[in-house]
């Protein structure tokens, strides 16, 4: 025989209320002063080519002040119901894995954006609101500016809160190769002095 305590109705109500606050409505997102992307089509095309997302795939990317891609990571999310706190933790773990934090800077220099490929149409959902909350909180904890939240559906892509979007790429389209994508891959990391010596030797 097992013993336990069934959660009270008050406890379940407070838990659901807490979860409900961990999401952002479109109006709240628009009022948060999220910086506009200069060329969202280029960013979306580049991330789509690199990560080839399918529904339930999230891509978090870090951009420098010139909107060049510095790091990105993709992962699959099957969380139900949507919970901004869990999304925040997942995003923070991915950011810590791919790029150092900027917590010592007085003001953030790099910007994190999130592209989420999902089923359904382009209209805002509670899941989108939870991702927005998670992105904003993860950026604060990692010392980054909170950037755009982009959805990718079969209808195309859309920057939520801005009204900008396009039909391609979409959740069903074939990714363009890097050669024809507008966003080139970041340059490979060099190995320091040894790499410089090898490059000079090869150039002779």
BELHU-V971463 format. One record per backbone hydrogen bond with DSSP energy under -0.5 kcal/mol. NH is the residue of the N-H (numbers start at 1). CO is the residue of the C=O. E is the energy in kcal/mol with one decimal. If there is no record, write none. Layout:
((NH | CO | E) (NH | CO | E))
This chain:
((6 | 4 | -0.5) (12 | 8 | -2.3) (13 | 9 | -2.2) (14 | 10 | -2.4) (15 | 11 | -2.2) (16 | 12 | -2.4) (17 | 13 | -2.4) (18 | 14 | -2.2) (19 | 15 | -2.1) (20 | 16 | -2.1) (21 | 17 | -1.3) (22 | 18 | -0.6) (22 | 19 | -1.0) (23 | 21 | -0.6) (24 | 129 | -1.6) (29 | 25 | -2.4) (30 | 26 | -2.6) (31 | 27 | -1.7) (32 | 29 | -1.2) (33 | 30 | -0.7) (34 | 29 | -0.6) (35 | 146 | -0.6) (42 | 39 | -0.5) (43 | 39 | -1.7) (44 | 40 | -2.9) (45 | 41 | -2.6) (46 | 42 | -2.3) (47 | 43 | -2.4) (48 | 44 | -2.5) (49 | 45 | -2.1) (50 | 46 | -2.0) (51 | 47 | -2.5) (52 | 48 | -1.8) (56 | 117 | -2.7) (57 | 54 | -1.3) (57 | 117 | -0.8) (58 | 75 | -3.1) (59 | 115 | -2.9) (60 | 73 | -2.4) (61 | 113 | -2.6) (62 | 71 | -3.0) (63 | 111 | -3.5) (64 | 68 | -2.4) (67 | 64 | -2.6) (70 | 62 | -3.2) (71 | 62 | -1.2) (73 | 60 | -2.1) (75 | 58 | -2.2) (77 | 56 | -3.1) (84 | 22 | -0.7) (87 | 83 | -2.3) (88 | 84 | -2.7) (89 | 85 | -2.0) (90 | 86 | -2.2) (91 | 87 | -2.8) (92 | 88 | -2.6) (93 | 89 | -2.1) (94 | 90 | -1.9) (95 | 91 | -2.6) (96 | 92 | -2.5) (97 | 93 | -1.2) (98 | 94 | -1.6) (99 | 95 | -2.3) (102 | 142 | -2.3) (105 | 102 | -1.4) (111 | 63 | -2.5) (112 | 145 | -2.5) (113 | 61 | -2.7) (114 | 148 | -2.4) (115 | 59 | -2.8) (116 | 150 | -3.0) (117 | 57 | -2.9) (117 | 115 | -0.5) (118 | 116 | -0.5) (118 | 152 | -2.2) (129 | 125 | -2.0) (130 | 126 | -2.1) (131 | 127 | -2.2) (132 | 128 | -2.5) (133 | 129 | -2.1) (134 | 130 | -2.5) (135 | 131 | -2.8) (136 | 132 | -2.5) (137 | 133 | -2.2) (138 | 134 | -2.5) (139 | 135 | -2.4) (140 | 136 | -1.8) (141 | 137 | -2.1) (142 | 138 | -1.3) (143 | 139 | -0.9) (143 | 140 | -0.6) (144 | 139 | -2.7) (145 | 110 | -2.9) (147 | 112 | -2.6) (147 | 145 | -0.6) (150 | 114 | -3.3) (150 | 148 | -0.5) (151 | 158 | -2.5) (152 | 116 | -2.5) (153 | 156 | -3.0) (154 | 120 | -0.6) (156 | 153 | -1.1) (157 | 166 | -2.4) (158 | 151 | -2.0) (159 | 164 | -3.1) (160 | 149 | -1.9) (160 | 158 | -0.9) (162 | 159 | -1.8) (163 | 159 | -1.2) (164 | 159 | -0.7) (166 | 157 | -1.9) (171 | 153 | -2.1) (173 | 170 | -0.9) (180 | 177 | -1.2) (181 | 177 | -1.5) (184 | 182 | -0.7) (194 | 191 | -0.5) (196 | 192 | -1.8) (197 | 193 | -2.3) (198 | 194 | -2.1) (199 | 195 | -2.4) (200 | 196 | -2.3) (201 | 197 | -2.3) (202 | 198 | -2.3) (203 | 199 | -1.6) (204 | 200 | -0.8) (204 | 201 | -0.7))
